Amino acid sequence: MFTDLQKQTTWDTIYQKSQGQPFQYFDWFLGYSSLKGLLLQLLRDMKSEASLKLLDIGCGTSELGPRLYCECPFPLHVYCVDFSPIALAIMRAQTSQLPQPVSSASQLHFVQTDIRDLSGFQQQSFNLILDKGTLDALLQANDGGETACCALTESLRMLSPGGLMLQVSDEDPDVRIVWLESLRLVTVTVLQVDTEKNTGYFAYIIKPMSTQC
Ligand SMILES: C[S@@+](CC[C@H](N)C(=O)[O-])C[C@H]1O[C@@H](n2cnc3c(N)ncnc32)[C@H](O)[C@@H]1O
């Protein structure tokens, strides 16, 4: 059982175990097939003349970013970020195996960064920020939630006007909404993600109340 979940070395140790093994994407919970409908619907509702930009914070070796890049029917620039160079090396090694994206203008990037400091990206430039399991893990870290709070505030700063953050989590709304609203930054809609195999997961659709976080 790891407690130092805010530390890069903890995650490097976890991902090192899959290095050298035959590649397969690993989603900590709920893969692309469970979330595809919701993700594409949120993106479709934002559809604009320009390409849309999506940021997956703490992507690990999840299939969501690569599959969205390949299958999104309109141009989508996907940025998968993580602070573990090992997770990103595993992901980058697979890029050449991916099929051509449905939209030839789509792009896929893997960027090593700490999500507490996203200053390497242009502020207010992402239409959708995806957090699947990353803040869940950081909320369990032994730093009293400090890293989680910082990462959330920083992520919201990256949203373009009208942009949304989608958190997919197993944390009950009674707990998560109290935390989100305590930060006085956001309004939240909750959906239950209910698939044949999975119950007990929630999608929190978060809108910043102000663009200045
Ligand atoms: C529970 S995993 C979730 C991975 C993926 N989103 C999924 O659903 O399978 C959390 C991920 O967040 C990354 N992470 C944790 N803290 C981070 C930080 N401060 N900056 C960037 N990535 C971080 C870890 O390396 C790990 O890959």
The ligand as an SDF file (V2000), in Angstrom:
LIG
                    3D

 27 29  0  0  0  0  0  0  0  0999 V2000
   -4.2960    6.5690  -10.3870 C   0  0  0  0  0  0  0  0  0  0  0  0
   -3.2220    6.9590  -11.7490 S   0  0  0  0  0  0  0  0  0  0  0  0
   -4.4380    7.3310  -12.9950 C   0  0  0  0  0  0  0  0  0  0  0  0
   -3.8950    7.0890  -14.3760 C   0  0  0  0  0  0  0  0  0  0  0  0
   -4.9250    7.2380  -15.5020 C   0  0  0  0  0  0  0  0  0  0  0  0
   -5.5570    8.5460  -15.4850 N   0  0  0  0  0  0  0  0  0  0  0  0
   -5.9580    6.1340  -15.4430 C   0  0  0  0  0  0  0  0  0  0  0  0
   -7.1380    6.4150  -15.2060 O   0  0  0  0  0  0  0  0  0  0  0  0
   -5.5940    4.9870  -15.6400 O   0  0  0  0  0  0  0  0  0  0  0  0
   -2.6140    8.5970  -11.3130 C   0  0  0  0  0  0  0  0  0  0  0  0
   -1.6070    9.1410  -12.3100 C   0  0  0  0  0  0  0  0  0  0  0  0
   -1.3100   10.4920  -11.9620 O   0  0  0  0  0  0  0  0  0  0  0  0
    0.0820   10.7240  -12.1080 C   0  0  0  0  0  0  0  0  0  0  0  0
    0.4150   11.8430  -11.2030 N   0  0  0  0  0  0  0  0  0  0  0  0
    0.2930   11.8880   -9.8570 C   0  0  0  0  0  0  0  0  0  0  0  0
    0.6760   13.0790   -9.3750 N   0  0  0  0  0  0  0  0  0  0  0  0
    1.0520   13.8290  -10.4530 C   0  0  0  0  0  0  0  0  0  0  0  0
    1.5620   15.1450  -10.5990 C   0  0  0  0  0  0  0  0  0  0  0  0
    1.7350   15.9560   -9.5420 N   0  0  0  0  0  0  0  0  0  0  0  0
    1.8360   15.5850  -11.8480 N   0  0  0  0  0  0  0  0  0  0  0  0
    1.6530   14.7650  -12.9200 C   0  0  0  0  0  0  0  0  0  0  0  0
    1.1810   13.4990  -12.8440 N   0  0  0  0  0  0  0  0  0  0  0  0
    0.8810   13.0320  -11.6260 C   0  0  0  0  0  0  0  0  0  0  0  0
    0.7440    9.4110  -11.7510 C   0  0  0  0  0  0  0  0  0  0  0  0
    2.0360    9.2740  -12.3000 O   0  0  0  0  0  0  0  0  0  0  0  0
   -0.2710    8.4050  -12.3360 C   0  0  0  0  0  0  0  0  0  0  0  0
    0.0550    8.0580  -13.6450 O   0  0  0  0  0  0  0  0  0  0  0  0
  1  2  1  0
  2  3  1  0
  2 10  1  0
  3  4  1  0
  4  5  1  0
  5  6  1  0
  5  7  1  0
  7  8  2  0
  7  9  1  0
 10 11  1  0
 11 12  1  0
 11 26  1  0
 12 13  1  0
 13 14  1  0
 13 24  1  0
 14 15  1  0
 14 23  1  0
 15 16  2  0
 16 17  1  0
 17 18  1  0
 17 23  2  0
 18 19  1  0
 18 20  2  0
 20 21  1  0
 21 22  2  0
 22 23  1  0
 24 25  1  0
 24 26  1  0
 26 27  1  0
M  CHG  2   2   1   9  -1
M  END
$$$$
